[in-house]
């Protein structure tokens, strides 16, 4: 099992550019979570999906952030336009049943 | 308002010693309390978890102690090893969907 796969692992972009982060959950997992990790705020849940349907996006900081899950094996988190304060490590996690979630390796985003 | 408060922020322990990390939560409806271990450049990985109907859970050198009345839980790492050096996060969950994380504890085990 390859685990949760995220791409890219590192992204450096300029302010105002669109950024798309990608996640492939573990096969068979029916829930997917997007988190953001910063030194100041720690690990924050942005949004989660159950069976490809967004359930709670209250953690999405602004309308500049959007997430989609078109099928059970793929999700994207998009930031448009990006700002320097969006710089963080973004994690995707998936879950097979209740409670236990498996995290991907993360995408380190730097917005200049 | 922070739902889960974690302390200390950093911890240095001698090899063979006991590492103790504490967390406190607000919402009495939380029903799942996991601990995650994170190494640099990696995502958090589930270490051990407990439900509020038990007061203690032990897996190898790792033990969670849970005090429901005080709304506190802690992670104990016995016989700490240099390989345990990592950042540890506690979390609390409601129905397994909404997870609230502590701010993390950076553990360094000195050989």
Interface residues (C-beta under 8 A of the other chain):
Chain A: X4 X31 X33 X42 X43 X44 X45 X48 X50 X55 X56 X91 X93 X95 X98 X99 X100 X101 X102 X103 X104 X105 X106
Chain B: X32 X34 X36 X41 X42 X43 X44 X45 X46 X49 X89 X93 X95 X96 X97 X98 X99 X100 X101 X102 X103 X104
